């Protein structure tokens, strides 16, 4: 084992090696543990050596996000738009579940990284190749939101209260306190009403993978219906004006 460590430390430092080491550190100890000093220690170098390859921590985080996004499966030629989009979104979700820190990191960026932009561009390309107008594709991207990247903020996800994203939640939602349940009985009734069978079951209450796919399929089915109807925002606006007249 010491020989392996020495071999690793003799490996030339590169941007890719730094990013993958940073991803591994965040996977193991959480994004809050990531610092240039800790990363340099893991790599067996002095902190200043990192700055030859990444300018600062912001650039490091952007690169880490791009590493994760790079794990999303590419489009499969010959598949229809609905199957292709669904497959890629679920691939994105698997990637983010391997790296639970990634959703929060993505949400924290003021600008999308190059890999995220390339991924989103390819999703739009799939929609356009499937016969979507630019208008409908625009609204689809808004409707899907962060779900396109494999995560969403869930109403009943307690992790949101702890400042974490709702992409992965290994613990079942807790029942509402009695006084809260008495005040909001309908929410209390549904908050732990369902459990689901299958490999993704996390216990009583909501199975987050089931709920993610349930909402995804609702969206895709609705989007498919609009696409077949030749929906456009201008037509909808015209109908709205008529209704208000």
KOLFI-821767 format. One line per field, with one value per residue: residue number from 1; x, y, z of N, C-alpha, C in turn; residue in three letters. Coordinates in nm, 2 decimals, padded with zeros to 4 digits. Layout:
BEGIN
nr = NUM, ...
n_X = X, ...
n_Y = Y, ...
n_Z = Z, ...
ca_X = X, ...
ca_Y = Y, ...
ca_Z = Z, ...
c_X = X, ...
c_Y = Y, ...
c_Z = Z, ...
rest = ALA, ...
//
This chain:
BEGIN
nr = 1, 2, 3, 4, 5, 6, 7, 8, 9, 10, 11, 12, 13, 14, 15, 16, 17, 18, 19, 20, 21, 22, 23, 24, 25, 26, 27, 28, 29, 30, 31, 32, 33, 34, 35, 36, 37, 38, 39, 40, 41, 42, 43, 44, 45, 46, 47, 48, 49, 50, 51, 52, 53, 54, 55, 56, 57, 58, 59, 60, 61, 62, 63, 64, 65, 66, 67, 68, 69, 70, 71, 72, 73, 74, 75, 76, 77, 78, 79, 80, 81, 82, 83, 84, 85, 86, 87, 88, 89, 90, 91, 92, 93, 94, 95, 96, 97, 98, 99, 100, 101, 102, 103, 104, 105, 106, 107, 108, 109, 110, 111, 112, 113, 114, 115, 116, 117, 118, 119, 120, 121, 122, 123, 124, 125, 126, 127, 128, 129, 130, 131, 132, 133, 134, 135, 136, 137, 138, 139, 140, 141, 142, 143, 144, 145, 146, 147, 148, 149, 150, 151, 152, 153, 154, 155, 156, 157, 158, 159, 160, 161, 162, 163, 164, 165, 166, 167, 168, 169, 170, 171, 172, 173, 174, 175, 176, 177, 178, 179, 180, 181, 182, 183, 184, 185, 186, 187, 188, 189, 190, 191, 192, 193, 194, 195, 196, 197, 198, 199, 200, 201, 202, 203, 204, 205, 206, 207, 208, 209, 210, 211, 212, 213, 214, 215, 216, 217, 218, 219, 220, 221, 222, 223, 224, 225, 226, 227, 228, 229, 230, 231, 232, 233, 234, 235, 236, 237, 238, 239, 240, 241, 242, 243, 244, 245
n_X = 00.08, 00.19, 00.37, 00.20, 00.08, 00.30, 00.36, 00.13, 00.17, 00.39, 00.29, 00.25, 00.12, -00.20, -00.47, -00.70, -00.64, -00.64, -00.91, -01.05, -00.96, -01.06, -01.34, -01.36, -01.28, -01.49, -01.71, -01.65, -01.63, -01.80, -01.90, -01.85, -01.61, -01.42, -01.13, -00.86, -00.63, -00.68, -00.72, -00.47, -00.32, -00.42, -00.34, -00.07, 00.09, 00.21, -00.02, 00.01, 00.08, -00.15, -00.27, -00.15, -00.30, -00.57, -00.75, -00.87, -01.09, -01.35, -01.32, -01.23, -01.46, -01.64, -01.51, -01.53, -01.81, -01.84, -01.70, -01.88, -02.11, -02.01, -02.05, -02.30, -02.50, -02.46, -02.67, -02.87, -02.85, -03.12, -03.34, -03.66, -03.77, -03.89, -03.82, -03.55, -03.49, -03.60, -03.43, -03.18, -03.22, -03.27, -03.02, -02.87, -02.96, -02.87, -02.60, -02.58, -02.67, -02.46, -02.28, -02.36, -02.32, -02.33, -02.58, -02.63, -02.39, -02.42, -02.65, -02.54, -02.38, -02.33, -02.33, -02.39, -02.19, -01.95, -01.99, -02.25, -02.40, -02.35, -02.47, -02.74, -02.79, -02.78, -03.00, -03.21, -03.15, -03.23, -03.51, -03.58, -03.51, -03.70, -03.92, -04.02, -04.11, -03.92, -04.04, -04.20, -04.00, -03.86, -04.04, -04.07, -03.82, -03.82, -04.03, -03.94, -03.71, -03.47, -03.50, -03.42, -03.15, -03.15, -03.23, -03.45, -03.63, -03.81, -04.13, -04.18, -03.93, -03.71, -03.44, -03.41, -03.45, -03.21, -03.04, -02.95, -02.96, -03.26, -03.20, -03.10, -03.21, -03.17, -03.32, -03.65, -03.93, -04.02, -04.30, -04.54, -04.52, -04.75, -04.90, -04.87, -04.98, -05.24, -05.32, -05.28, -05.43, -05.47, -05.23, -05.09, -05.22, -05.14, -04.86, -04.71, -04.84, -04.80, -04.62, -04.38, -04.33, -04.03, -03.69, -03.60, -03.71, -03.72, -03.83, -04.11, -04.34, -04.24, -04.09, -03.81, -03.70, -03.91, -04.10, -03.97, -03.95, -04.22, -04.32, -04.16, -04.25, -04.52, -04.48, -04.35, -04.54, -04.75, -04.61, -04.57, -04.83, -04.89, -04.71, -04.80, -05.03, -04.95, -04.89, -04.85, -04.71, -04.81, -05.06, -05.18, -05.18, -05.35, -05.60, -05.62, -05.66, -05.91, -06.07, -06.06, -06.19
n_Y = -00.12, 00.14, 00.17, 00.20, 00.45, 00.61, 00.58, 00.70, 00.96, 01.03, 01.05, 01.27, 01.59, 01.71, 01.89, 01.72, 01.51, 01.65, 01.74, 01.50, 01.39, 01.58, 01.55, 01.28, 01.34, 01.51, 01.33, 01.14, 01.29, 01.50, 01.81, 02.03, 01.98, 02.02, 02.18, 02.38, 02.33, 02.08, 01.92, 01.94, 01.81, 01.55, 01.48, 01.49, 01.71, 02.06, 02.33, 02.55, 02.43, 02.34, 02.56, 02.61, 02.47, 02.51, 02.80, 02.90, 02.82, 02.84, 02.79, 02.53, 02.40, 02.43, 02.27, 02.02, 01.98, 01.96, 01.72, 01.54, 01.58, 01.48, 01.21, 01.14, 00.95, 00.95, 01.06, 00.81, 00.69, 00.67, 00.65, 00.76, 01.09, 01.11, 00.87, 00.90, 01.14, 01.08, 00.86, 00.99, 01.18, 01.01, 00.89, 01.11, 01.15, 00.92, 00.97, 01.19, 01.08, 00.93, 01.12, 01.29, 01.56, 01.72, 01.84, 02.06, 02.20, 02.26, 02.43, 02.64, 02.78, 03.08, 03.09, 02.86, 02.57, 02.48, 02.20, 02.15, 02.33, 02.22, 01.97, 02.05, 02.18, 01.96, 01.82, 02.00, 01.98, 01.72, 01.74, 01.92, 01.77, 01.58, 01.70, 01.93, 02.27, 02.57, 02.73, 02.56, 02.39, 02.57, 02.63, 02.37, 02.32, 02.51, 02.41, 02.16, 02.22, 02.19, 01.92, 01.81, 01.78, 01.58, 01.62, 01.76, 01.99, 01.88, 01.89, 01.75, 01.69, 01.65, 01.71, 01.95, 02.14, 02.12, 02.25, 02.10, 01.96, 01.83, 01.60, 01.34, 01.14, 00.95, 00.89, 00.82, 01.05, 01.22, 01.19, 01.46, 01.68, 01.65, 01.89, 02.04, 01.87, 01.88, 02.13, 02.15, 01.94, 01.81, 01.81, 01.65, 01.41, 01.32, 01.33, 01.11, 00.90, 00.70, 00.41, 00.24, -00.04, -00.23, -00.19, 00.06, 00.14, 00.33, 00.31, 00.36, 00.61, 00.85, 00.73, 00.84, 00.81, 00.68, 00.89, 01.08, 00.97, 00.94, 01.20, 01.29, 01.13, 01.22, 01.48, 01.43, 01.29, 01.48, 01.68, 01.54, 01.52, 01.79, 01.85, 01.69, 01.82, 02.04, 02.27, 02.61, 02.90, 03.15, 03.08, 02.99, 03.23, 03.38, 03.24, 03.29, 03.57, 03.58, 03.44, 03.62, 03.83
n_Z = 00.00, 00.09, -00.13, -00.34, -00.28, -00.30, -00.57, -00.68, -00.59, -00.74, -00.99, -01.26, -01.20, -01.31, -01.46, -01.50, -01.32, -01.08, -01.07, -01.06, -00.82, -00.65, -00.68, -00.57, -00.31, -00.23, -00.26, -00.06, 00.18, 00.18, 00.03, 00.18, 00.30, 00.13, 00.04, -00.09, 00.04, 00.17, -00.05, -00.18, 00.01, -00.01, -00.26, -00.23, -00.27, -00.26, -00.17, -00.35, -00.59, -00.71, -00.82, -01.06, -01.24, -01.18, -01.13, -00.90, -00.62, -00.72, -00.99, -00.97, -00.86, -01.08, -01.26, -01.14, -01.14, -01.42, -01.45, -01.33, -01.49, -01.72, -01.69, -01.77, -01.98, -02.34, -02.61, -02.77, -03.09, -03.32, -03.15, -03.03, -02.95, -02.69, -02.55, -02.56, -02.42, -02.17, -02.10, -02.08, -01.88, -01.66, -01.65, -01.59, -01.33, -01.20, -01.21, -01.04, -00.81, -00.74, -00.67, -00.43, -00.35, -00.57, -00.68, -00.51, -00.55, -00.82, -00.81, -00.68, -00.85, -01.05, -01.32, -01.58, -01.63, -01.89, -01.96, -01.87, -02.02, -02.28, -02.24, -02.20, -02.44, -02.61, -02.53, -02.61, -02.89, -02.93, -02.89, -03.10, -03.32, -03.29, -03.39, -03.25, -03.22, -03.19, -03.01, -02.85, -02.75, -02.60, -02.39, -02.28, -02.17, -01.97, -01.82, -01.74, -01.59, -01.33, -01.32, -01.56, -01.52, -01.34, -01.08, -00.83, -00.62, -00.36, -00.21, 00.03, 00.13, 00.38, 00.38, 00.27, 00.47, 00.60, 00.43, 00.21, -00.12, -00.29, -00.43, -00.36, -00.10, 00.16, 00.38, 00.51, 00.50, 00.79, 01.01, 01.04, 01.32, 01.59, 01.66, 01.43, 01.24, 01.32, 01.26, 00.99, 00.83, 00.59, 00.45, 00.64, 00.60, 00.35, 00.36, 00.45, 00.33, 00.14, 00.04, -00.17, -00.37, -00.48, -00.60, -00.53, -00.29, 00.00, 00.25, 00.48, 00.36, 00.12, -00.17, -00.31, -00.57, -00.71, -00.70, -00.84, -01.10, -01.15, -01.17, -01.38, -01.59, -01.60, -01.70, -01.94, -02.08, -02.10, -02.24, -02.48, -02.57, -02.62, -02.82, -03.03, -03.08, -03.20, -03.04, -02.95, -02.80, -02.88, -02.97, -02.74, -02.59, -02.74, -02.70, -02.43, -02.42, -02.55, -02.36, -02.15, -02.25
ca_X = 00.00, 00.27, 00.43, 00.09, 00.07, 00.42, 00.34, 00.03, 00.23, 00.49, 00.22, 00.25, -00.01, -00.27, -00.60, -00.79, -00.61, -00.69, -01.06, -01.10, -00.93, -01.16, -01.47, -01.35, -01.28, -01.63, -01.79, -01.62, -01.64, -01.89, -01.85, -01.80, -01.48, -01.33, -01.05, -00.74, -00.53, -00.71, -00.70, -00.33, -00.27, -00.46, -00.25, 00.07, 00.16, 00.18, -00.14, 00.04, 00.10, -00.28, -00.30, -00.10, -00.40, -00.70, -00.72, -00.93, -01.19, -01.47, -01.29, -01.23, -01.60, -01.69, -01.45, -01.59, -01.94, -01.82, -01.67, -02.00, -02.20, -01.95, -02.09, -02.43, -02.50, -02.48, -02.79, -02.86, -02.90, -03.23, -03.45, -03.75, -03.73, -03.94, -03.74, -03.41, -03.49, -03.62, -03.31, -03.07, -03.25, -03.24, -02.88, -02.82, -03.00, -02.78, -02.47, -02.59, -02.68, -02.32, -02.21, -02.47, -02.29, -02.33, -02.69, -02.61, -02.29, -02.48, -02.74, -02.46, -02.31, -02.41, -02.34, -02.38, -02.06, -01.95, -02.05, -02.39, -02.45, -02.34, -02.58, -02.87, -02.80, -02.81, -03.15, -03.28, -03.13, -03.32, -03.65, -03.59, -03.50, -03.83, -04.03, -04.06, -04.08, -03.83, -04.13, -04.24, -03.88, -03.82, -04.12, -04.04, -03.70, -03.86, -04.12, -03.86, -03.62, -03.35, -03.53, -03.34, -03.02, -03.16, -03.27, -03.56, -03.66, -03.93, -04.21, -04.17, -03.79, -03.66, -03.31, -03.41, -03.43, -03.07, -02.95, -02.90, -03.06, -03.35, -03.16, -03.10, -03.25, -03.17, -03.41, -03.79, -03.98, -04.07, -04.44, -04.55, -04.55, -04.90, -04.97, -04.87, -05.07, -05.38, -05.34, -05.28, -05.47, -05.46, -05.08, -05.05, -05.28, -05.06, -04.72, -04.65, -04.95, -04.76, -04.48, -04.37, -04.25, -03.93, -03.55, -03.57, -03.79, -03.64, -03.90, -04.25, -04.34, -04.21, -03.97, -03.78, -03.68, -04.04, -04.17, -03.90, -03.99, -04.37, -04.33, -04.10, -04.34, -04.63, -04.43, -04.32, -04.67, -04.81, -04.53, -04.60, -04.96, -04.88, -04.63, -04.88, -05.14, -04.90, -04.90, -04.76, -04.74, -04.89, -05.20, -05.23, -05.20, -05.48, -05.71, -05.63, -05.72, -06.05, -06.13, -06.07, -06.27
ca_Y = 00.00, 00.26, 00.18, 00.25, 00.59, 00.68, 00.58, 00.80, 01.09, 01.06, 01.08, 01.41, 01.66, 01.76, 01.94, 01.61, 01.44, 01.74, 01.74, 01.37, 01.38, 01.67, 01.47, 01.17, 01.39, 01.55, 01.21, 01.07, 01.37, 01.61, 01.93, 02.13, 01.94, 02.05, 02.30, 02.36, 02.27, 01.94, 01.85, 01.93, 01.70, 01.42, 01.46, 01.48, 01.83, 02.18, 02.39, 02.63, 02.35, 02.33, 02.69, 02.60, 02.40, 02.57, 02.94, 02.92, 02.72, 02.85, 02.71, 02.39, 02.35, 02.42, 02.15, 01.91, 01.97, 01.91, 01.58, 01.46, 01.58, 01.39, 01.07, 01.12, 00.88, 01.03, 01.02, 00.68, 00.71, 00.59, 00.65, 00.87, 01.20, 01.09, 00.77, 00.95, 01.24, 01.01, 00.78, 01.07, 01.24, 00.91, 00.87, 01.22, 01.13, 00.82, 01.04, 01.28, 01.00, 00.88, 01.23, 01.37, 01.70, 01.78, 01.93, 02.19, 02.27, 02.31, 02.54, 02.75, 02.85, 03.19, 03.06, 02.72, 02.53, 02.43, 02.07, 02.16, 02.40, 02.12, 01.87, 02.11, 02.20, 01.83, 01.79, 02.08, 01.92, 01.60, 01.79, 01.98, 01.66, 01.51, 01.78, 02.04, 02.40, 02.64, 02.79, 02.46, 02.34, 02.67, 02.61, 02.24, 02.34, 02.58, 02.32, 02.05, 02.28, 02.11, 01.78, 01.77, 01.75, 01.47, 01.65, 01.86, 02.02, 01.81, 01.95, 01.67, 01.64, 01.71, 01.75, 02.09, 02.21, 02.12, 02.31, 02.01, 01.95, 01.71, 01.50, 01.21, 01.14, 00.81, 00.87, 00.85, 01.17, 01.20, 01.24, 01.59, 01.69, 01.65, 02.02, 02.08, 01.79, 01.92, 02.26, 02.13, 01.79, 01.75, 01.78, 01.54, 01.29, 01.27, 01.34, 00.97, 00.81, 00.60, 00.35, 00.18, -00.17, -00.22, -00.18, 00.19, 00.17, 00.38, 00.29, 00.42, 00.74, 00.87, 00.67, 00.96, 00.77, 00.66, 01.02, 01.15, 00.91, 00.96, 01.34, 01.29, 01.07, 01.31, 01.59, 01.38, 01.26, 01.61, 01.74, 01.47, 01.56, 01.93, 01.84, 01.63, 01.91, 02.16, 02.38, 02.73, 03.00, 03.25, 03.03, 02.99, 03.37, 03.43, 03.19, 03.36, 03.70, 03.55, 03.41, 03.74, 03.94
ca_Z = 00.00, 00.08, -00.26, -00.43, -00.25, -00.35, -00.71, -00.71, -00.57, -00.84, -01.11, -01.29, -01.17, -01.42, -01.43, -01.48, -01.19, -00.97, -01.06, -01.01, -00.68, -00.58, -00.68, -00.48, -00.17, -00.20, -00.25, 00.07, 00.31, 00.16, -00.04, 00.28, 00.35, 00.02, 00.04, -00.17, 00.13, 00.19, -00.18, -00.20, 00.10, -00.07, -00.38, -00.19, -00.32, -00.18, -00.23, -00.47, -00.71, -00.77, -00.89, -01.20, -01.32, -01.15, -01.09, -00.77, -00.59, -00.81, -01.11, -00.92, -00.85, -01.21, -01.32, -01.07, -01.20, -01.55, -01.44, -01.30, -01.61, -01.82, -01.67, -01.82, -02.11, -02.46, -02.68, -02.84, -03.22, -03.36, -03.05, -03.04, -02.86, -02.56, -02.49, -02.55, -02.31, -02.04, -02.07, -02.04, -01.75, -01.55, -01.64, -01.51, -01.19, -01.15, -01.19, -00.92, -00.69, -00.71, -00.62, -00.36, -00.33, -00.70, -00.70, -00.44, -00.62, -00.95, -00.78, -00.63, -00.96, -01.11, -01.46, -01.61, -01.68, -02.03, -01.98, -01.85, -02.14, -02.38, -02.22, -02.22, -02.58, -02.68, -02.50, -02.71, -03.02, -02.94, -02.91, -03.23, -03.41, -03.27, -03.45, -03.17, -03.26, -03.09, -02.90, -02.75, -02.69, -02.50, -02.27, -02.22, -02.09, -01.84, -01.74, -01.68, -01.49, -01.28, -01.34, -01.67, -01.47, -01.25, -00.94, -00.81, -00.48, -00.33, -00.10, 00.15, 00.15, 00.50, 00.37, 00.23, 00.59, 00.64, 00.34, 00.11, -00.23, -00.28, -00.53, -00.30, 00.04, 00.21, 00.50, 00.48, 00.56, 00.92, 01.02, 01.09, 01.46, 01.61, 01.65, 01.29, 01.17, 01.36, 01.19, 00.84, 00.83, 00.45, 00.43, 00.73, 00.55, 00.24, 00.37, 00.47, 00.30, 00.04, 00.02, -00.30, -00.38, -00.58, -00.56, -00.48, -00.17, 00.11, 00.37, 00.48, 00.31, -00.02, -00.24, -00.40, -00.71, -00.77, -00.72, -00.95, -01.23, -01.16, -01.22, -01.51, -01.69, -01.62, -01.78, -02.08, -02.15, -02.13, -02.35, -02.60, -02.62, -02.68, -02.95, -03.13, -03.11, -03.26, -02.95, -02.95, -02.69, -02.93, -02.98, -02.60, -02.55, -02.81, -02.63, -02.30, -02.45, -02.57, -02.23, -02.06, -02.31
c_X = 00.09, 00.33, 00.33, 00.08, 00.18, 00.41, 00.24, 00.09, 00.33, 00.42, 00.21, 00.11, -00.07, -00.40, -00.70, -00.77, -00.66, -00.84, -01.11, -01.07, -01.03, -01.29, -01.46, -01.35, -01.42, -01.72, -01.77, -01.65, -01.74, -01.82, -01.79, -01.66, -01.37, -01.26, -00.92, -00.63, -00.55, -00.69, -00.55, -00.27, -00.30, -00.37, -00.11, 00.15, 00.14, 00.06, -00.11, 00.05, -00.04, -00.32, -00.24, -00.20, -00.54, -00.68, -00.76, -01.03, -01.31, -01.44, -01.28, -01.37, -01.66, -01.64, -01.51, -01.73, -01.93, -01.78, -01.79, -02.09, -02.15, -01.99, -02.22, -02.42, -02.53, -02.61, -02.77, -02.93, -03.02, -03.35, -03.53, -03.72, -03.77, -03.85, -03.60, -03.40, -03.51, -03.49, -03.20, -03.10, -03.23, -03.10, -02.82, -02.85, -02.91, -02.64, -02.48, -02.61, -02.55, -02.24, -02.32, -02.45, -02.32, -02.46, -02.67, -02.50, -02.34, -02.57, -02.66, -02.39, -02.39, -02.42, -02.32, -02.24, -02.07, -02.02, -02.20, -02.46, -02.45, -02.45, -02.72, -02.89, -02.83, -02.95, -03.24, -03.27, -03.22, -03.46, -03.67, -03.59, -03.63, -03.95, -04.08, -04.02, -03.99, -03.91, -04.16, -04.11, -03.84, -03.91, -04.10, -03.92, -03.73, -03.94, -04.04, -03.76, -03.50, -03.38, -03.45, -03.20, -03.03, -03.19, -03.39, -03.57, -03.80, -04.00, -04.19, -04.03, -03.73, -03.52, -03.30, -03.39, -03.29, -02.98, -02.90, -03.01, -03.14, -03.32, -03.16, -03.13, -03.27, -03.27, -03.55, -03.83, -04.04, -04.22, -04.44, -04.58, -04.70, -04.96, -04.97, -04.97, -05.22, -05.41, -05.35, -05.31, -05.45, -05.32, -05.04, -05.10, -05.19, -04.91, -04.65, -04.75, -04.90, -04.63, -04.49, -04.28, -04.14, -03.79, -03.52, -03.64, -03.69, -03.71, -04.04, -04.24, -04.30, -04.08, -03.93, -03.75, -03.82, -04.11, -04.10, -03.95, -04.14, -04.39, -04.27, -04.19, -04.47, -04.59, -04.41, -04.45, -04.75, -04.74, -04.56, -04.73, -04.96, -04.81, -04.72, -04.99, -05.09, -04.90, -04.80, -04.80, -04.83, -05.04, -05.26, -05.27, -05.33, -05.60, -05.73, -05.70, -05.87, -06.13, -06.15, -06.16, -06.42
c_Y = 00.13, 00.28, 00.24, 00.40, 00.67, 00.69, 00.69, 00.94, 01.13, 01.08, 01.23, 01.48, 01.72, 01.81, 01.82, 01.54, 01.52, 01.73, 01.61, 01.34, 01.47, 01.61, 01.36, 01.22, 01.44, 01.43, 01.15, 01.16, 01.48, 01.73, 02.03, 02.10, 01.98, 02.19, 02.28, 02.29, 02.12, 01.86, 01.83, 01.82, 01.56, 01.38, 01.46, 01.60, 01.95, 02.25, 02.48, 02.56, 02.33, 02.45, 02.70, 02.54, 02.45, 02.70, 02.96, 02.81, 02.72, 02.77, 02.56, 02.33, 02.34, 02.30, 02.03, 01.88, 01.91, 01.76, 01.49, 01.46, 01.50, 01.25, 01.04, 01.05, 00.97, 00.98, 00.89, 00.70, 00.62, 00.58, 00.77, 00.97, 01.17, 00.98, 00.82, 01.05, 01.17, 00.93, 00.87, 01.14, 01.14, 00.88, 00.99, 01.20, 01.02, 00.88, 01.12, 01.20, 00.94, 00.99, 01.33, 01.52, 01.78, 01.88, 02.06, 02.27, 02.34, 02.44, 02.66, 02.83, 02.96, 03.17, 02.91, 02.69, 02.49, 02.30, 02.07, 02.23, 02.30, 02.01, 01.93, 02.14, 02.07, 01.79, 01.87, 02.02, 01.80, 01.64, 01.84, 01.87, 01.58, 01.59, 01.90, 02.17, 02.46, 02.69, 02.68, 02.40, 02.44, 02.65, 02.47, 02.25, 02.41, 02.48, 02.21, 02.10, 02.19, 01.96, 01.73, 01.72, 01.64, 01.50, 01.75, 01.88, 01.97, 01.88, 01.88, 01.62, 01.72, 01.77, 01.90, 02.18, 02.22, 02.18, 02.22, 02.00, 01.82, 01.60, 01.36, 01.23, 01.00, 00.78, 00.90, 00.98, 01.14, 01.25, 01.38, 01.59, 01.70, 01.78, 02.07, 02.00, 01.83, 02.05, 02.24, 01.98, 01.73, 01.72, 01.66, 01.41, 01.23, 01.26, 01.20, 00.87, 00.69, 00.54, 00.26, 00.06, -00.15, -00.20, -00.05, 00.23, 00.22, 00.36, 00.35, 00.57, 00.74, 00.80, 00.78, 00.92, 00.75, 00.79, 01.09, 01.10, 00.94, 01.10, 01.36, 01.24, 01.15, 01.42, 01.54, 01.35, 01.38, 01.68, 01.67, 01.50, 01.70, 01.93, 01.79, 01.73, 02.04, 02.29, 02.49, 02.83, 03.11, 03.21, 03.03, 03.13, 03.42, 03.37, 03.25, 03.49, 03.68, 03.52, 03.53, 03.85, 03.93
c_Z = 00.00, -00.06, -00.36, -00.41, -00.31, -00.51, -00.75, -00.70, -00.67, -00.98, -01.14, -01.26, -01.29, -01.38, -01.41, -01.35, -01.07, -00.95, -01.01, -00.87, -00.59, -00.57, -00.58, -00.34, -00.13, -00.18, -00.11, 00.19, 00.29, 00.10, 00.06, 00.33, 00.24, 00.03, -00.05, -00.09, 00.15, 00.06, -00.21, -00.11, 00.04, -00.19, -00.35, -00.25, -00.23, -00.25, -00.35, -00.60, -00.79, -00.86, -01.03, -01.29, -01.30, -01.08, -00.94, -00.74, -00.67, -00.94, -01.09, -00.92, -00.99, -01.28, -01.27, -01.12, -01.34, -01.55, -01.42, -01.42, -01.72, -01.81, -01.72, -01.96, -02.23, -02.52, -02.76, -02.98, -03.25, -03.26, -03.06, -02.93, -02.71, -02.48, -02.47, -02.43, -02.18, -02.00, -02.02, -01.91, -01.64, -01.54, -01.56, -01.36, -01.13, -01.12, -01.06, -00.80, -00.65, -00.65, -00.55, -00.34, -00.46, -00.72, -00.63, -00.50, -00.75, -00.92, -00.73, -00.73, -01.02, -01.26, -01.48, -01.67, -01.83, -02.05, -01.96, -01.97, -02.26, -02.37, -02.25, -02.37, -02.66, -02.65, -02.60, -02.85, -03.04, -02.96, -03.05, -03.34, -03.41, -03.32, -03.36, -03.23, -03.16, -02.98, -02.80, -02.68, -02.58, -02.37, -02.20, -02.13, -01.96, -01.75, -01.67, -01.57, -01.45, -01.30, -01.46, -01.63, -01.36, -01.11, -00.94, -00.66, -00.45, -00.21, 00.03, 00.18, 00.27, 00.48, 00.33, 00.35, 00.64, 00.54, 00.23, 00.00, -00.21, -00.38, -00.48, -00.15, 00.09, 00.32, 00.46, 00.55, 00.69, 00.92, 01.08, 01.24, 01.48, 01.60, 01.51, 01.21, 01.20, 01.28, 01.04, 00.81, 00.69, 00.42, 00.52, 00.67, 00.44, 00.26, 00.39, 00.43, 00.21, 00.06, -00.11, -00.30, -00.49, -00.52, -00.50, -00.35, -00.06, 00.25, 00.36, 00.43, 00.16, -00.06, -00.34, -00.54, -00.78, -00.80, -00.83, -01.09, -01.26, -01.22, -01.36, -01.62, -01.71, -01.72, -01.92, -02.15, -02.19, -02.24, -02.48, -02.66, -02.68, -02.81, -03.06, -03.17, -03.18, -03.18, -02.97, -02.85, -02.75, -02.94, -02.84, -02.56, -02.62, -02.74, -02.50, -02.32, -02.47, -02.45, -02.14, -02.12, -02.26
rest = UNK, UNK, UNK, UNK, UNK, UNK, UNK, UNK, UNK, UNK, UNK, UNK, UNK, UNK, UNK, UNK, UNK, UNK, UNK, UNK, UNK, UNK, UNK, UNK, UNK, UNK, UNK, UNK, UNK, UNK, UNK, UNK, UNK, UNK, UNK, UNK, UNK, UNK, UNK, UNK, UNK, UNK, UNK, UNK, UNK, UNK, UNK, UNK, UNK, UNK, UNK, UNK, UNK, UNK, UNK, UNK, UNK, UNK, UNK, UNK, UNK, UNK, UNK, UNK, UNK, UNK, UNK, UNK, UNK, UNK, UNK, UNK, UNK, UNK, UNK, UNK, UNK, UNK, UNK, UNK, UNK, UNK, UNK, UNK, UNK, UNK, UNK, UNK, UNK, UNK, UNK, UNK, UNK, UNK, UNK, UNK, UNK, UNK, UNK, UNK, UNK, UNK, UNK, UNK, UNK, UNK, UNK, UNK, UNK, UNK, UNK, UNK, UNK, UNK, UNK, UNK, UNK, UNK, UNK, UNK, UNK, UNK, UNK, UNK, UNK, UNK, UNK, UNK, UNK, UNK, UNK, UNK, UNK, UNK, UNK, UNK, UNK, UNK, UNK, UNK, UNK, UNK, UNK, UNK, UNK, UNK, UNK, UNK, UNK, UNK, UNK, UNK, UNK, UNK, UNK, UNK, UNK, UNK, UNK, UNK, UNK, UNK, UNK, UNK, UNK, UNK, UNK, UNK, UNK, UNK, UNK, UNK, UNK, UNK, UNK, UNK, UNK, UNK, UNK, UNK, UNK, UNK, UNK, UNK, UNK, UNK, UNK, UNK, UNK, UNK, UNK, UNK, UNK, UNK, UNK, UNK, UNK, UNK, UNK, UNK, UNK, UNK, UNK, UNK, UNK, UNK, UNK, UNK, UNK, UNK, UNK, UNK, UNK, UNK, UNK, UNK, UNK, UNK, UNK, UNK, UNK, UNK, UNK, UNK, UNK, UNK, UNK, UNK, UNK, UNK, UNK, UNK, UNK, UNK, UNK, UNK, UNK, UNK, UNK, UNK, UNK, UNK, UNK, UNK, UNK
//
